[in-house]
Amino acid sequence: LYESQGRYDEAEPLYRQALEMRKRLLGEQHPSVASSLNNLALLYQSQGRYEEAEPLYRQALQMYKRLLGEQHPDVATSLNNLALLYKDQGRYEEAEPL
C-alpha cells in the first residue's frame, strides 16, 4: 500500500522486516525469501535506485533457479523483472535476451 502511494520511506522498513522474518522463520534458502528480495528490488526500481535493485533481482533469480528449477514460473517472473530494470536504464541489449 505504501509503495503504491509513493510512501517509499514507510514501505522500505516493512519490506526489510518481512525479508528478515522470512529468513529467520523459513531459512536463508526458501522461495519466500527470494520473493521478499524481489519485492524490495521492485521498490528500489520504482525509486530509480537501480544499483541497489539489480543485485537483489539477481539473488532472487538464482535462488528461484536453484530451489524451484529452471522452468518454474517464478524464474520467468524474475527474468522479466531484471529485463524491465535493464530497459528502465536503457540497457536494451541486456534486457532483450531475458
C-alpha positions, 0 to 999 in steps of 0.5 A, a space after each residue: 500500500 505504501 509503495 503504491 502511494 509513493 510512501 517509499 520511506 514507510 514501505 522500505 522498513 516493512 519490506 526489510 522486516 518481512 525479508 528478515 522474518 522470512 529468513 529467520 522463520 523459513 531459512 536463508 534458502 526458501 522461495 519466500 525469501 527470494 520473493 521478499 528480495 524481489 519485492 524490495 528490488 521492485 521498490 528500489 526500481 520504482 525509486 530509480 535506485 537501480 544499483 541497489 535493485 539489480 543485485 537483489 533481482 539477481 539473488 532472487 533469480 538464482 535462488 528461484 533457479 536453484 530451489 524451484 528449477 529452471 522452468 518454474 514460473 517464478 524464474 520467468 517472473 524474475 527474468 522479466 523483472 531484471 529485463 524491465 530494470 535493464 530497459 528502465 536504464 536503457 540497457 536494451 541489449 541486456 534486457 532483450 535476451 531475458 
